[in-house]
Amino acid sequence: MSQRVLTGITTTGTPHLGNYVGAIRPAIAASREPGVESFFFLADYHALIKCDDPDRIERSRLEIAATWLAAGLDTSRVTFYRQSDIPETTELNWLLTCVTAKGQMNRAHAYKATVDAAVAAGEEPDANVTMGLYCYPILMAADILLFNAHRVPVGRDQVQHIEMARDVAQRFNHLFGKGRELFVLPQAEIEESVATLPGLDGRKMSKSYDNTVPLFEGGPKALKDAVARIVTDSKLPGEPKDPEDAHLVTIHDAFADAATRAAFHADLRGGLGWGDAKQRVVQLIEAHVGPMRDRYADLVAHPERIEEILQEGARKARATATPLLDELRQAVGLRRMVAASKPQAAKAASAEKSAVPVFKQYREPDNLFYFKLTAADGSLLLQSQGFAEGREAGGWVKRFKTEGAAALADAPVALGEGTDRAAVEAALAALVAAQE
Ligand code: TRP
């Protein structure tokens, strides 16, 4: 099975150059690797934890979505969606909340930092703590576990949360899995190779330090003005400068190929003035970012296009999330009443329930979309041909779920090896019945 990579971006701000170099660019590059199935989402439920300004939330969702798309995210390869379009997230959040120890949440850094700040300011420890903030790691675990992600690329500050997600997953598997792994245990992935981009003052580029270089905002002029404010030493033109000791150079190098880097370093050692050096940095970044900025402007001017892309993403994401959630509901005991009423019947009913086959939709390296139907024991009942469009596969699955075996008449599917048609028809009938 391919490796699932998932990450979320909290929608409270406007992306800056540091976000682009540190997160967006490497994530998009990684999503192009073969054998990787990527899930990127706008963590807008998380945004509500930090921000109670609706307009800012709305604006930020638009800007972040447009940024990822303008930066070259290929949404036919990647599942790109909004957290709040996936109601299964909040449902799983509750299932996980019920198996998470309060003591573990007491140890979460984000919560502790808020408490420490309140205490330092002479306030009640919990003065600024909402339950949203307190339980934030559980929501994050739900994001990750809902898609059974293997790898979660994050910043260092998030590693603790991924460990908590692993813990919760393990506890859930132990309590409800009956020996099965309901959840994959996710692994944090810190991109060591991606340097954290320094900001104007040399500290990590971050909105909270007010030292950012805008990515698209304000156009080329804002870029130029920001680069002009990058702090350097006071060596004059003609004096040799040490490229190893200037964060202007780190910013330059994040956009330069090896030859351009080497030339820039050599020229600085040879006395290139900081003013000229900054001009080169502006040109270099502009060459990289300018075309993306045009795409960005076009997208922001057409929010309905972004909306459509996100809706399609939500559909793809939910095709993965809903079957897992059904399984989880079963596992914790949220079952149909018939199955619980009579102990005798319960056995038969649960056997019948577990005999319900499942449709899976997926994409192969040939870039086509497929679906298949597997029996409860994992054997293959039906295998579709490849479709150019995901929605074609989805349409067929929908027809099977409503029409049952009748859809076999014209569906482009083959029976699984060793399966006879009667077994498939019975399975489809069970599936239709289970929907009702
Ligand atoms: N909390 C993360 C942050 O602030 C964003 C996030 C939400 C996330 N859910 C996630 C990241 C799931 C990775 C996986 O950066």
Boltz pocket constraint, residues with backbone or C-beta under 6 A from the ligand:
constraints:
  - pocket:
      binder: B
      contacts: [[A, 6], [A, 7], [A, 8], [A, 9], [A, 10], [A, 43], [A, 46], [A, 139], [A, 140], [A, 143], [A, 144], [A, 152], [A, 153], [A, 154], [A, 158]]
      max_distance: 6.0
